Amino acid sequence: MANRRNFISGVAGCVLAAPFAAAQTPSRIPRIGILANYNGPPWDGFRHGMSELGYVEGRTIATDWRFAEGNVDRYPALAVAFAQAKVDLIVTSGTPAALAAKQATGSIPIVMAISAYPERLGLAESLSHPGGNITGLSHAGPEVTGKRLQLLKQLVPKTLRIAVLGNAASPIEVLAFRETQAAAAALGLELQPIDARTPDDHAAAFAAVTASRADAMHVVGNPANFKNRQAIANFALRSRLPSSYEEREFALVGGLMSYAASYPDLYFRAATYVDKILKGAKPGDLPIQHPTKLELVINQKSAAALGLTIPAPLLLQAGEVIS
């Protein structure tokens, strides 16, 4: 009888101990790879979005950040490293990062915080039904390009020729330049492409801009230009060249004007895609969305340095005026 009591007591102890032991074993949390050019203010939108959805870094989610730092050639190796590490999901910033991630893996879900022409560059079958393992948000479109040139023309009415500083080797920028040309023609403007593929190319590119005798300059928001944004803004002011940009951060360092999608808003919305996929949704079934919030930023101090008076209607359109 004593042996029977000891046996029952032992079994009960095991039954009670098992849940306690399981509770003490930390469950595996999802690992997300972040593939981007740099870690800047727009990513605060993503962090805020994840926080609002209940995710806590280190407790319910783990993120691994890797940056190209202005050199798009770094993206493929960084993407392969994420694939080899078997992260649960990859979040990309920019089309080159998305293309590298898609090349590296056909099974790990990919969320694009921002992208351009995903359906035309092989990233998605269509915007409404991407298919495959990638989805997210697109920030580019002909309506944005046309509006950007229109605003620059409104600010500097005598503008006829615009130098466009970009990367001629980028398939994304080739598509964008065609759209920009079409918008320019409608406004009676002539574009002069200026090639700068890496941050080291800007000295020669500045000389080419000067030689082009352009009335204004438009700067594409690619990784190389972003890395040298301060040097580009300084060159424009030094050359007394009105300039427009595709990211707010250029205007913050002295660029005259930027008109673009609100990147923090897009990154915030990217968090909702991450949440849905982690809860079982298939990336290919989630439509790629366009921006819903566009921002005009004008640097009034730079306008004054260039001898420009900002028209009152333009000031009224601005979401932010830097003085």
Phi, psi and omega per residue, in radians:
M1 nan -0.697 3.115
A2 -1.088 -0.723 3.135
N3 -1.105 -0.640 3.137
R4 -1.155 -0.720 3.115
R5 -1.112 -0.702 3.132
N6 -1.117 -0.672 3.141
F7 -1.130 -0.836 3.140
I8 -1.072 -0.732 3.137
S9 -1.085 -0.704 -3.135
G10 -1.164 -0.740 3.126
V11 -1.111 -0.763 3.131
A12 -1.059 -0.700 3.134
G13 -1.093 -0.681 3.132
C14 -1.162 -0.748 -3.122
V15 -1.084 -0.724 -3.134
L16 -1.275 -0.604 -3.067
A17 -1.305 -0.533 -3.045
A18 -1.051 -0.864 3.121
P19 -1.081 -0.660 -3.130
F20 -1.100 -0.754 -3.138
A21 -1.136 -0.701 3.141
A22 -1.130 -0.660 -3.129
A23 -1.137 -0.499 -3.107
Q24 -1.451 -0.216 3.140
T25 -1.557 1.979 -3.078
P26 -1.123 2.310 3.119
S27 -1.343 2.684 -3.117
R28 -1.237 2.316 3.125
I29 -1.787 2.611 -3.121
P30 -1.073 2.480 3.098
R31 -1.918 2.219 -3.116
I32 -2.027 2.237 3.057
G33 -1.631 2.255 3.111
I34 -1.850 2.041 -3.110
L35 -1.979 1.957 -3.007
A36 -2.610 3.031 3.086
N37 -1.368 -0.705 -3.109
Y38 -2.759 2.961 3.096
N39 -1.853 1.695 -3.060
G40 -2.233 -2.983 -3.054
P41 -0.904 -0.678 -3.136
P42 -0.985 -0.543 -3.140
W43 -1.180 -0.317 3.042
D44 -1.098 -0.560 3.076
G45 -1.106 -0.714 3.115
F46 -1.142 -0.809 3.135
R47 -1.056 -0.709 3.131
H48 -1.130 -0.734 3.118
G49 -1.084 -0.764 3.123
M50 -1.118 -0.699 3.128
S51 -1.113 -0.756 3.134
E52 -1.113 -0.476 3.123
L53 -1.496 0.033 3.031
G54 1.698 0.123 -3.124
Y55 -1.506 2.431 3.138
V56 -2.177 2.106 -3.122
E57 -1.013 2.244 3.124
G58 1.529 -0.277 -3.141
R59 -1.963 -0.855 -3.131
T60 -2.063 -0.090 3.134
I61 -2.704 2.608 3.060
A62 -2.278 2.297 -3.122
T63 -2.058 2.451 3.111
D64 -2.101 2.062 -3.020
W65 -1.790 2.303 3.080
R66 -2.420 2.343 -2.970
F67 -2.185 2.504 3.115
A68 -1.464 -0.438 3.086
E69 0.950 0.835 3.043
G70 1.580 -0.121 -3.099
N71 -2.018 1.758 -3.069
V72 -1.132 -0.363 3.138
D73 -1.141 -0.250 -3.137
R74 -1.420 -0.335 -3.030
Y75 -1.023 -0.810 -3.089
P76 -0.984 -0.811 -3.124
A77 -1.153 -0.669 3.126
L78 -1.153 -0.688 3.130
A79 -1.171 -0.729 3.107
V80 -1.072 -0.672 3.129
A81 -1.073 -0.684 3.088
F82 -1.148 -0.728 3.140
A83 -1.101 -0.740 3.136
Q84 -1.177 -0.562 3.114
A85 -1.345 -0.172 3.121
K86 0.987 0.867 3.039
V87 -1.121 2.819 -3.093
D88 -1.396 -0.424 -3.072
L89 -2.855 2.597 3.092
I90 -2.089 2.289 3.035
V91 -1.903 2.215 -3.096
T92 -1.997 2.673 3.056
S93 -2.135 1.955 -3.134
G94 1.677 2.632 -3.079
T95 -1.124 -0.726 3.111
P96 -1.022 -0.667 3.109
A97 -1.176 -0.702 3.138
A98 -1.150 -0.722 3.120
L99 -1.107 -0.714 3.127
A100 -1.145 -0.716 -3.132
A101 -1.150 -0.747 -3.138
K102 -1.145 -0.613 3.097
Q103 -1.182 -0.570 -3.066
A104 -1.359 -0.507 -3.085
T105 -2.645 2.418 3.064
G106 -1.876 0.074 -3.087
S107 -2.094 -0.604 3.136
I108 -1.276 2.240 3.127
P109 -1.057 2.484 3.138
I110 -2.202 2.278 3.081
V111 -2.017 2.125 3.103
M112 -1.556 2.016 3.077
A113 -1.216 -0.691 2.989
I114 -2.495 2.601 3.114
S115 -2.808 2.889 3.089
A116 -2.285 2.300 3.067
Y117 0.916 0.807 -3.087
P118 -1.059 -0.565 -3.120
E119 -1.361 -0.270 -3.115
R120 -1.787 -0.145 -3.100
L121 -2.007 0.243 3.070
G122 1.468 0.175 3.122
L123 -1.500 -0.406 -3.101
A124 -2.605 2.556 3.064
E125 -1.168 -0.687 3.071
S126 -2.811 2.897 3.125
L127 -1.231 -0.625 -3.095
S128 -1.327 -0.520 3.124
H129 -2.487 1.514 -3.039
P130 -1.030 -0.629 -3.051
G131 1.221 2.989 3.078
G132 1.131 -2.584 -2.989
N133 -1.990 0.334 -3.048
I134 -2.351 2.480 3.094
T135 -2.736 -3.009 3.096
G136 2.402 -2.369 -3.000
L137 -2.273 2.560 3.076
S138 -2.005 2.408 -3.068
H139 -1.971 -0.009 -3.037
A140 -1.980 2.749 3.085
G141 3.100 2.741 -3.095
P142 -1.063 -0.548 -3.140
E143 -1.159 -0.602 3.113
V144 -1.239 -0.770 3.129
T145 -1.044 -0.823 -3.136
G146 -1.098 -0.740 3.134
K147 -1.125 -0.663 -3.125
R148 -1.083 -0.796 3.120
L149 -1.175 -0.653 3.131
Q150 -1.086 -0.724 3.125
L151 -1.158 -0.707 3.119
L152 -1.126 -0.721 3.104
K153 -1.129 -0.631 3.120
Q154 -1.175 -0.642 -3.142
L155 -1.316 -0.666 -3.135
V156 -2.223 1.449 -3.013
P157 -1.032 -0.484 -3.098
K158 -1.381 -0.026 -3.123
T159 -1.100 2.256 3.074
L160 -2.159 -0.626 -3.076
R161 -2.165 2.255 -3.095
I162 -2.116 2.183 3.017
A163 -1.412 2.297 -3.131
V164 -1.942 1.958 -3.095
L165 -1.591 1.918 -3.093
G166 -2.714 -2.952 -3.088
N167 -1.930 1.855 -3.077
A168 -1.197 -0.255 -3.134
A169 -1.543 -0.105 -3.099
S170 -1.533 2.137 3.109
P171 -1.089 -0.522 3.111
I172 -1.128 -0.793 -3.072
E173 -1.287 -0.453 3.041
V174 -1.111 -0.780 3.094
L175 -1.118 -0.762 -3.116
A176 -1.122 -0.664 -3.115
F177 -1.157 -0.632 3.096
R178 -1.083 -0.746 3.112
E179 -1.148 -0.694 3.134
T180 -1.133 -0.689 3.092
Q181 -1.070 -0.748 -3.141
A182 -1.104 -0.737 3.115
A183 -1.164 -0.662 -3.138
A184 -1.144 -0.739 -3.135
A185 -1.046 -0.685 -3.139
A186 -1.150 -0.420 -3.126
L187 -1.763 0.054 -3.124
G188 1.278 0.523 -3.112
L189 -1.899 2.635 3.073
E190 -1.972 2.370 -3.133
L191 -1.857 2.480 3.071
Q192 -2.135 1.841 -3.129
P193 -1.218 2.376 3.085
I194 -2.161 2.114 -3.012
D195 -1.563 2.257 3.014
A196 -2.561 1.818 -2.995
R197 -1.616 -0.431 3.123
T198 -2.355 2.875 3.098
P199 -1.008 -0.446 -3.134
D200 -1.320 -0.191 -3.074
D201 -1.533 -0.092 -2.965
H202 -1.239 -0.546 3.118
A203 -1.045 -0.824 3.112
A204 -1.172 -0.627 -3.139
A205 -1.149 -0.681 3.116
F206 -1.084 -0.714 3.108
A207 -1.100 -0.666 3.131
A208 -1.183 -0.669 3.089
V209 -1.083 -0.800 3.132
T210 -1.052 -0.774 -3.130
A211 -1.157 -0.436 -3.103
S212 -1.260 -0.275 -3.105
R213 0.969 0.657 3.131
A214 -1.242 2.679 3.091
D215 -1.492 -0.366 -3.111
A216 -2.758 2.998 -3.125
M217 -2.357 2.414 2.979
H218 -1.991 2.341 -3.068
V219 -1.989 2.089 3.119
V220 -1.212 2.505 -3.103
G221 -1.512 1.048 3.114
N222 -1.712 2.961 -3.068
P223 -1.014 -0.730 -3.123
A224 -1.128 -0.788 3.116
N225 -1.133 -0.674 -3.123
F226 -1.116 -0.714 -3.136
K227 -1.051 -0.653 -3.118
N228 -1.813 0.509 -3.057
R229 -1.023 -0.654 3.140
Q230 -1.168 -0.751 3.120
A231 -1.120 -0.652 3.137
I232 -1.174 -0.801 3.123
A233 -1.095 -0.707 3.117
N234 -1.100 -0.744 3.123
F235 -1.063 -0.780 -3.125
A236 -1.059 -0.761 3.139
L237 -1.197 -0.747 -3.134
R238 -1.094 -0.608 -3.117
S239 -1.557 0.018 -3.099
R240 0.935 0.844 -3.066
L241 -1.999 1.924 3.056
P242 -0.994 2.449 -3.034
S243 -2.470 2.561 3.055
S244 -2.128 2.700 -3.008
Y245 -2.427 2.872 -3.083
E246 -1.846 0.129 3.093
E247 -2.530 2.479 -3.116
R248 -1.014 -0.592 -3.059
E249 -1.072 -0.462 3.084
F250 -1.165 -0.735 3.133
A251 -1.164 -0.558 -3.129
L252 -1.142 -0.462 -3.117
V253 -1.794 0.274 3.054
G254 2.052 -0.105 3.060
G255 -1.097 2.543 -3.027
L256 -1.153 -0.802 -2.992
M257 -2.733 2.445 3.016
S258 -2.255 2.532 3.048
Y259 -2.446 2.066 -3.034
A260 -2.883 2.979 2.999
A261 -1.086 2.637 3.038
S262 -1.270 1.856 -3.109
Y263 -1.121 -0.752 3.091
P264 -0.974 -0.636 3.126
D265 -1.172 -0.747 3.115
L266 -1.109 -0.744 -3.140
Y267 -1.168 -0.633 3.070
F268 -1.054 -0.766 -3.130
R269 -1.218 -0.487 3.097
A270 -1.058 -0.549 3.133
A271 -1.077 -0.573 3.138
T272 -1.183 -0.590 3.071
Y273 -1.146 -0.781 3.125
V274 -1.001 -0.800 -3.116
D275 -1.067 -0.805 -3.122
K276 -1.105 -0.721 -3.114
I277 -1.209 -0.720 3.112
L278 -1.120 -0.405 3.124
K279 -1.639 0.118 3.003
G280 2.044 -0.141 -3.135
A281 -1.227 2.612 3.093
K282 -1.593 2.273 -3.116
P283 -0.924 -0.734 -3.080
G284 -1.122 -0.280 3.136
D285 -1.643 -0.114 -3.083
L286 -1.716 2.007 -3.104
P287 -1.029 2.515 3.035
I288 -1.382 2.272 -3.041
Q289 -1.844 2.690 3.087
H290 -1.665 2.895 3.096
P291 -1.147 2.548 3.073
T292 -1.948 -0.117 -3.094
K293 -2.329 2.032 3.110
L294 -1.983 2.513 -3.022
E295 -2.241 2.321 2.976
L296 -1.818 2.164 3.110
V297 -2.093 2.221 3.139
I298 -2.090 2.290 3.076
N299 -1.652 1.742 -3.068
Q300 -1.165 -0.579 3.113
K301 -1.110 -0.743 3.122
S302 -1.199 -0.637 3.094
A303 -1.066 -0.749 3.120
A304 -1.110 -0.703 3.128
A305 -1.115 -0.494 3.135
L306 -1.582 -0.009 3.139
G307 1.310 0.447 -3.106
L308 -1.781 2.465 3.006
T309 -1.828 2.131 -3.094
I310 -1.357 2.119 3.122
P311 -1.026 2.491 -3.114
A312 -0.983 -0.735 3.123
P313 -1.055 -0.581 3.135
L314 -1.233 -0.701 3.097
L315 -1.071 -0.634 -3.136
L316 -1.181 -0.514 3.134
Q317 -1.374 -0.353 -3.031
A318 -1.226 2.321 3.041
G319 -1.442 -0.356 -3.132
E320 -2.638 2.313 3.068
V321 -2.115 2.115 -3.112
I322 -1.671 2.147 -3.093
S323 -2.211 nan nan
